[in-house]
Amino acid sequence: MTKLKHEDQHHGHQWGLRVGTEIVASTMIGLGIGFFLDRWLDTRPIFLIIFAIFGLAAGFINLYQLMVIDIRKQAGQRGGSDKP
């Protein structure tokens, strides 16, 4: 097994933390909005479910955009023209 350079290993740890944070934060925001809308309108749990799905989708969309940016940056460092 090959050893990773320190920069590559550090980059992997950053991505791991970023993925977890993005998904959890967006889902929690969606759950919070849905919870308070359900409380305010007395319509449990319809808004909670809807906004939890919206929050989860927003987290994955944000991660996709970050991944595209990272791929383009790495391709630029290598001198290639990889387009996702």
Buried (B, 14 or more C-beta within 10 A) or exposed (E): EEEEEEEEEEBEEEBEEBBEEBBEBBBEBBBBBBBEBBEEEEEEEEBBBBBBEBBBEBBEEBBEEBEEEBEBEEBEEEEEEEEE
